[in-house]
Amino acid sequence: MTDSYDSFKKQIHLLTGVDLDSYKENQMKRRLDSLIERNGLKGYQDYICLLKSDKAKIEEFISFMTINVSEFMRNTEQWDYLEKNIIPTLLKSEGIKVWSAACATGDEPYSLVMLLSKFLPLTKVRVFATDIDRQILLKARDGIYSAKSLKGVPREFITRYFKETDPGMYAISEEIKRCVTFREHDLLKDPYPIGCDLILCRNVLIYFTNEAKNRIYSGFSKSLNKGGILFLGNTEQILYPQEFNFTLISSFFYKKQ
Ligand SMILES: C[S@@+](CC[C@H](N)C(=O)[O-])C[C@H]1O[C@@H](n2cnc3c(N)ncnc32)[C@H](O)[C@@H]1O
């Protein structure tokens, strides 16, 4: 693409509210180039004209610019660690406040509810789940999944909380759905909830620049109660956790001091 990426970023910000400055440039440009080509256009400026003339394309842009892939209990060994070593230390009589940030299709918040059901009655389980992508949140609320995304789920949970609706497709039960509140939320600009005991933010930080990541870590630190835990994705690590008042307790788990 020959048009200026800087001017494109400014116009995208005005039109969609998305701050492309905070996303790694090369990775984002590759995705944008393929989106622009897919729409049969030649450059950034043509694409801006399309967005201005067709509002539905704004939703397509937001859905396309990041990858929504998710699965239940992704990296199962980390979920085992969460179950055995983290959740028991966070339990309080009034329940625990949990935020699943950048939750995509909902696999992660629903996995959390199932895990928490081992410790608490479901009436005491509430998970707040957010994502920038309105379309993906509709899917999350529907709660229909392929067998592939359930591969990490223990058999007892499948039997108890899923129903096969079509061959190879499973609907999650209403009692699990009721425990999750989904909301549209941009990690780069919207206010963060406060008083959290546990925050999951997995497989999204890889898209952001270091400067944006640092702002997000600092936001999470303020969101968490003292002793609260931040659970990150497999390839995501905070280089200097103490700068954000965190101590590393085990790979991918950070405790707010
Ligand atoms: C790869 S998915 C991760 C899903 C889930 N956390 C997991 O690990 O399986 C990344 C998600 O980040 C979301 N996302 C990208 N930028 C975001 C932002 N600025 N604020 C909130 N969510 C964002 C995308 O819409 C996408 O659903």
The ligand as an SDF file (V2000), in Angstrom:
LIG
                    3D

 27 29  0  0  0  0  0  0  0  0999 V2000
   -6.9580  -14.2720   20.2050 C   0  0  0  0  0  0  0  0  0  0  0  0
   -8.3730  -13.6140   21.0040 S   0  0  0  0  0  0  0  0  0  0  0  0
   -8.0730  -14.1320   22.6760 C   0  0  0  0  0  0  0  0  0  0  0  0
   -9.2600  -14.8390   23.2790 C   0  0  0  0  0  0  0  0  0  0  0  0
   -9.0530  -15.4250   24.6610 C   0  0  0  0  0  0  0  0  0  0  0  0
   -8.5980  -14.4620   25.6040 N   0  0  0  0  0  0  0  0  0  0  0  0
   -8.0890  -16.6090   24.6040 C   0  0  0  0  0  0  0  0  0  0  0  0
   -6.9490  -16.4860   25.0370 O   0  0  0  0  0  0  0  0  0  0  0  0
   -8.4740  -17.6700   24.1110 O   0  0  0  0  0  0  0  0  0  0  0  0
   -7.9780  -11.8660   21.0450 C   0  0  0  0  0  0  0  0  0  0  0  0
   -9.1960  -10.9740   21.3300 C   0  0  0  0  0  0  0  0  0  0  0  0
   -8.7270   -9.6680   21.6510 O   0  0  0  0  0  0  0  0  0  0  0  0
   -9.7090   -8.7430   21.2420 C   0  0  0  0  0  0  0  0  0  0  0  0
   -9.1270   -7.3860   21.2040 N   0  0  0  0  0  0  0  0  0  0  0  0
   -8.2520   -6.8610   20.3190 C   0  0  0  0  0  0  0  0  0  0  0  0
   -7.9710   -5.5850   20.6130 N   0  0  0  0  0  0  0  0  0  0  0  0
   -8.6800   -5.2920   21.7270 C   0  0  0  0  0  0  0  0  0  0  0  0
   -8.8030   -4.1210   22.5210 C   0  0  0  0  0  0  0  0  0  0  0  0
   -8.1560   -2.9870   22.2070 N   0  0  0  0  0  0  0  0  0  0  0  0
   -9.6070   -4.1610   23.6140 N   0  0  0  0  0  0  0  0  0  0  0  0
  -10.2790   -5.2960   23.9280 C   0  0  0  0  0  0  0  0  0  0  0  0
  -10.2110   -6.4380   23.2130 N   0  0  0  0  0  0  0  0  0  0  0  0
   -9.4140   -6.4290   22.1220 C   0  0  0  0  0  0  0  0  0  0  0  0
  -10.1340   -9.2890   19.8850 C   0  0  0  0  0  0  0  0  0  0  0  0
  -11.3910   -8.7900   19.4770 O   0  0  0  0  0  0  0  0  0  0  0  0
  -10.1210  -10.8070   20.1330 C   0  0  0  0  0  0  0  0  0  0  0  0
  -11.4090  -11.2770   20.4440 O   0  0  0  0  0  0  0  0  0  0  0  0
  1  2  1  0
  2  3  1  0
  2 10  1  0
  3  4  1  0
  4  5  1  0
  5  6  1  0
  5  7  1  0
  7  8  2  0
  7  9  1  0
 10 11  1  0
 11 12  1  0
 11 26  1  0
 12 13  1  0
 13 14  1  0
 13 24  1  0
 14 15  1  0
 14 23  1  0
 15 16  2  0
 16 17  1  0
 17 18  1  0
 17 23  2  0
 18 19  1  0
 18 20  2  0
 20 21  1  0
 21 22  2  0
 22 23  1  0
 24 25  1  0
 24 26  1  0
 26 27  1  0
M  CHG  2   2   1   9  -1
M  END
$$$$
